[in-house]
């Protein structure tokens, strides 16, 4: 559903943003760029774990699909027609 997709996107972006800010601050304090990268990668992994699987919190508003319509008469008409041949040029 669209509301679940929106929620997943907001969670994903929020975790990435927070981990980037925390990683930048910690890396700046320790003067190690590697820690910044590790913290951002950990935030990315956490956000993937929370948003990629189809958790029940993302499926609260299912879409209403149209019912399947039987079209037996139209299928028979299409099967009776001969395939068109293309003119050779």
N, C-alpha and C positions, 0 to 999 in steps of 0.2 A: 504494500500500500504506500501511497505517497507520503502520508504523515510519518510512517516508519522510516522511509528513505530520508526524509528531512531530519528526523531525530538522529539517525546514524551519521549523517553528514555533519551535524552540529557537534556531536560527541567527538567524531574524528578530528575535526578542525580545532576544537577546544583542547583536546589532549595534546595535539601537535604544537599548538601555540604555547600552552603552559610548559611543556617539556622544553621547547626552544628557549623560552625566557629563563627557566631554571638552569638549563644547561649553559646558556650564555653567562649568567651571573656567576655560577660556580666555576666555569672555565676562566672567567676574568679574575676571580679572587685567587684561584690556585695557579693562574698563568699557564694553564695547560689546555690547549685547544682540543686535545684528544678526549678530555672529559666532556666537553660540550658535544662532541660527535656521539659519544657513547650514550649520553643522557637523551639526546634527540632520537637516536636509534631505539632506545628502550621505550620512549614514548610512542614511537611509530609502531613497535611490536605490540604494545598494550592497546593502542587504538585499533589495530587490525584484529586483535583477539576479541575486542568488545563489539566491533561493528561488522565484520565480515560474515560470521555465522548467522543463520536466521533465528536469532533469539526470539522468544515469545513477545518481548516488549516492542519489537518492530512489526509484529503481525496483529495488532489490535484492531485495525480498521481494514478488513479485507475488501477487495473490489468486488462489485456485483457484476458478474459476467452474464451476457445474454444466453438464453437457452439454445441448445443445438436445434436447428431447424432441419427437418427431413425434406429432402428435395429429390425424391425418387423419380418423378416425371422429367425433371430437367436432366438428370443423369442419363436417362434412356434416350432422350433426344440427342444429347451430345454423343452418345455411343453409336447411334444410327448414322450420323453424318460421316461422310467420307472425308479423309484428310485432304486438305488442299495441296495441290502440287504447284510448285513455283515454276514459272516460265523460265526456260533456259535462254540466256542472252548471249 
